[in-house]
């Protein structure tokens, strides 16, 4: 990286900028949750479950567009595609505030998600351009901590905006914030991909990269396991407002309960970064998946019995989501482990699979909401079991790195 880049952007400002950009994705999902009933009422959506499409449309748009942004940023550099994606995000968010119908609102959310795909793919590539090895892992950990903090405050921000005005204020807030970050990016973030490192944008080159990813058993298996985890989470997020407000009658305290679980996931990610070098990614992720699945099945059993008071539900959910933090972060690294030569394409492919697949499956789980927590608990249980099956396929039936295994975890962490 050039000296000019180092002088222009200090390390603390670089981390703050990348974290701010990544936070836009989490904000666009979680800030919506308190406003779903008001949107549905204003736009004539009587079915409460159909209001969840406001989130699903965004996720599907983001997932699909990731496939395009990967090759584009490798060909044209980082700045231009990133700024273009952010521009789309800003325009779609502001336009959504003036949508006269639910169908148009969903279309604009889909477009907003497509713009956000550039942010998700390119920010990771920018970090890779500037850092490597343990320094990159440290930077990504700090960025991810900020990213995980957004779900803690986003529903509360949405609730405050609703107290000051109509639900349209939320979209105007998102658009204005993203516009500010776009200006910051334009003024302070230079191009980080040298001309001699850019790849040709040819069909053959792109398809060869996809072939390498899809034919690697370990990579694709862990990628699919991550998709099932994300599907469980998205299914719960889609119906979380109904669970906390309709079932447990938390009312305006819903954001606090949501923030509590999100905060625990942030703590989980932080502790994982502290112990993964000593224990290894396989031990942590496999143990976390077993815990995730076991407590999900326990949640389902209590839900089916009809006895699930708030304290028990929340306690089970806390253990499940702490396990989620360990499993998801490590399995993401394990999916990328064998694909260093095509890391950009791999990131796009897994981003697509996990976002679109997770949104479609999780959206279906959310649509099954029936006034109880049974659909969400069943979704977590099934997704956990399928995730474990994927891990067994990846590791040829062995867990915890016993027997035949891929390269040592420590070497993987050093490579990342």
Secondary structure as UniProt FT lines:
FT   HELIX           3..8
FT   HELIX           11..30
FT   TURN            31..32
FT   HELIX           33..35
FT   HELIX           36..42
FT   TURN            43..44
FT   HELIX           48..52
FT   HELIX           53..76
FT   HELIX           79..96
FT   TURN            97..98
FT   HELIX           102..130
FT   HELIX           133..164
FT   HELIX           168..188
FT   HELIX           195..197
FT   HELIX           203..214
FT   HELIX           217..241
FT   HELIX           242..247
FT   HELIX           251..253
FT   HELIX           254..279
FT   HELIX           281..305
FT   HELIX           310..336
FT   TURN            337..338
FT   HELIX           340..342
FT   HELIX           343..352
FT   HELIX           353..357
FT   HELIX           358..367
FT   HELIX           374..394
FT   TURN            395..397
FT   TURN            400..401
FT   HELIX           409..415
//
